[in-house]
Amino acid sequence: MSLSGRQVQVVAYPRGPVEERHFEVVEVPVEPVGPGQVLVRNTWTSVDPGLRLRLREAAPEGYFVAFPLHAAMDGIMTIGEVVESRAEGFAPGDTVWHARGWRDYAVVDASAVQLSGLGTLRVLDTSIAEPQWYLGVLGGMGLTAYAGLSVVGALKGGETVWVSAAAGAVGSLAVQIAKLHGNRVVASAGSDDKVRWLLDDLGVDAAFSYRAAPVGEGLAIAAPEGIDVYFDCVGSDHLEAALDAMNRDGRIAICGSVSEYESEPAGPRNLFLAVAKDLTIRGFRGSSNLDLLDQMQAELGAALADGRLQQRETVFDGLASAPKALIEMIAGRTTGKTLVHLTDVR
Ligand SMILES: NC(=O)c1ccc[n+]([C@@H]2O[C@H](COP(=O)([O-])OP(=O)(O)OC[C@H]3O[C@@H](n4cnc5c(N)ncnc54)[C@H](OP(=O)(O)O)[C@@H]3O)[C@@H](O)[C@H]2O)c1
């Protein structure tokens, strides 16, 4: 009997906030496994704000491609178990990651480069970590946090580092990595509960909610001596506040601009301060820093094992909950890494 499975498809591009009606769950036949391919039964899939940038006719220049309408959503990090293998190096029972996205079953070309190499089919060591940690701390999230701090030289320690969206997947790791490397760390997030978690559990030196007061005011109280490094997950008003607060020769790592994914950008209007203060502003992609993956996994894996690093997840249950998970994450109603657990794959 031939196998079939569900996949989430985009059926309309949002013009404002993304809603569940922009997606459909569709049952499709699973294609036969060809030479060099592997059939994976998915168990966990990732939910990322960057997906919102692909829910449109054309994704930003140089970014991952837009999701076509009425087709599988390829290019989303996913974990699963190999069911059948016709590729060397992969056997039934292996836990793997790949990037074939929000669906029950994926037939994956073992040699196909996915997500700039980050999502290329790979066997995971589940003796040292839960499988889903490879979608977070030991995967793209850890790599992004680690690489972002690394490209702006913030791992040498002794500086003041501000991280925005600090209770999210990347941010919660960036604050901890910056702390582990001996920096004073300031964090911002969108609720008092998140601020408490950052202060009480993640050990940041100061934290504030950008919803309680204009972000520049919160930052001035949290970092009265200014900041040397800004790890930017938000853009707009946050980036503008950072430019105001930067010390001379400061560095900004632009990781993302989540405030702009569903709304028009609002600033920064003070970019000249980059000239005035000799600042370095550096955008980066985690997946462009694959050379750091092994080092990051070794360092963060050791810190997880001995309790110096914490990871937290917000888990949605079942494939059909993936669109809701994306909506909730962008609205700030998730903490740590947002995941979908595919408990209902037949
Ligand atoms: N460069 C790369 O390779 C790379 C890789 C992964 C992610 N990223 C970027 O990193 C950032 C964080 O991604 P993530 O996966 O860790 O997501 P996340 O932080 O877990 O979730 C996004 C969070 O952004 C916050 N947010 C949403 N709208 C906001 C606004 N208008 N102002 C301030 N905060 C807002 C919300 O938290 P609050 O409750 O705090 O508002 C929300 O929970 C995103 O910009 C993403 O695109 C970049």
The ligand as a Tripos MOL2 file, in Angstrom:
@<TRIPOS>MOLECULE
LIG
   48    52     1     0     0
SMALL
NO_CHARGES

@<TRIPOS>ATOM
      1 N1         20.6230   35.9510   11.1450 N.am      1 LIG1
      2 C1         20.1830   34.6990   11.2360 C.2       1 LIG1
      3 O1         20.7480   33.7590   10.6780 O.2       1 LIG1
      4 C2         18.9660   34.4290   12.0620 C.ar      1 LIG1
      5 C3         18.6180   33.1070   12.4310 C.ar      1 LIG1
      6 C4         17.5170   32.9080   13.2670 C.ar      1 LIG1
      7 C5         16.7770   34.0040   13.6900 C.ar      1 LIG1
      8 N2         17.1300   35.2550   13.2820 N.ar      1 LIG1
      9 C6         16.4000   36.4450   13.7260 C.3       1 LIG1
     10 O2         16.5650   36.5460   15.1260 O.3       1 LIG1
     11 C7         15.4110   37.1550   15.6970 C.3       1 LIG1
     12 C8         14.8570   36.2340   16.7830 C.3       1 LIG1
     13 O3         14.4660   34.9880   16.1790 O.3       1 LIG1
     14 P1         14.0120   33.7720   17.0960 P.3       1 LIG1
     15 O4         13.8970   32.5910   16.2270 O.co2     1 LIG1
     16 O5         14.8750   33.7210   18.2790 O.co2     1 LIG1
     17 O6         12.5490   34.2150   17.5020 O.3       1 LIG1
     18 P2         11.9850   34.5120   18.9750 P.3       1 LIG1
     19 O7         12.8060   35.5930   19.5690 O.co2     1 LIG1
     20 O8         11.8550   33.2450   19.7040 O.co2     1 LIG1
     21 O9         10.5360   35.0630   18.6370 O.3       1 LIG1
     22 C9         10.3730   36.3560   18.1350 C.3       1 LIG1
     23 C10        10.1540   37.3560   19.2810 C.3       1 LIG1
     24 O10        10.3190   38.6720   18.8000 O.3       1 LIG1
     25 C11         9.6420   39.5480   19.6820 C.3       1 LIG1
     26 N3          8.9630   40.5980   18.9120 N.ar      1 LIG1
     27 C12         7.9900   40.4590   17.9770 C.ar      1 LIG1
     28 N4          7.5950   41.6590   17.5150 N.ar      1 LIG1
     29 C13         8.3620   42.5770   18.1730 C.ar      1 LIG1
     30 C14         8.4330   44.0020   18.1320 C.ar      1 LIG1
     31 N5          7.6430   44.7310   17.3220 N.pl3     1 LIG1
     32 N6          9.3210   44.6340   18.9520 N.ar      1 LIG1
     33 C15        10.1170   43.9110   19.7850 C.ar      1 LIG1
     34 N7         10.0890   42.5540   19.8660 N.ar      1 LIG1
     35 C16         9.2280   41.9080   19.0540 C.ar      1 LIG1
     36 C17         8.6270   38.7220   20.4630 C.3       1 LIG1
     37 O11         9.0220   38.6270   21.8350 O.3       1 LIG1
     38 P3          8.6800   39.7960   22.9100 P.3       1 LIG1
     39 O12         7.7060   39.2140   23.8620 O.co2     1 LIG1
     40 O13         9.9920   40.0880   23.5290 O.co2     1 LIG1
     41 O14         8.0950   40.9350   22.1430 O.co2     1 LIG1
     42 C18         8.7430   37.3410   19.8330 C.3       1 LIG1
     43 O15         8.5530   36.3020   20.7190 O.3       1 LIG1
     44 C19        14.4530   37.4080   14.5470 C.3       1 LIG1
     45 O16        14.6600   38.7100   14.0820 O.3       1 LIG1
     46 C20        14.9050   36.4010   13.4970 C.3       1 LIG1
     47 O17        14.5540   36.7740   12.1910 O.3       1 LIG1
     48 C21        18.2030   35.4790   12.4860 C.ar      1 LIG1
@<TRIPOS>BOND
     1     1     2 1
     2     2     3 2
     3     2     4 1
     4     4     5 ar
     5     4    48 ar
     6     5     6 ar
     7     6     7 ar
     8     7     8 ar
     9     8     9 1
    10     8    48 ar
    11     9    10 1
    12     9    46 1
    13    10    11 1
    14    11    12 1
    15    11    44 1
    16    12    13 1
    17    13    14 1
    18    14    15 2
    19    14    16 1
    20    14    17 1
    21    17    18 1
    22    18    19 2
    23    18    20 1
    24    18    21 1
    25    21    22 1
    26    22    23 1
    27    23    24 1
    28    23    42 1
    29    24    25 1
    30    25    26 1
    31    25    36 1
    32    26    27 ar
    33    26    35 ar
    34    27    28 ar
    35    28    29 ar
    36    29    30 ar
    37    29    35 ar
    38    30    31 1
    39    30    32 ar
    40    32    33 ar
    41    33    34 ar
    42    34    35 ar
    43    36    37 1
    44    36    42 1
    45    37    38 1
    46    38    39 2
    47    38    40 1
    48    38    41 1
    49    42    43 1
    50    44    45 1
    51    44    46 1
    52    46    47 1
@<TRIPOS>SUBSTRUCTURE
     1 LIG1         1 GROUP 0 **** ****
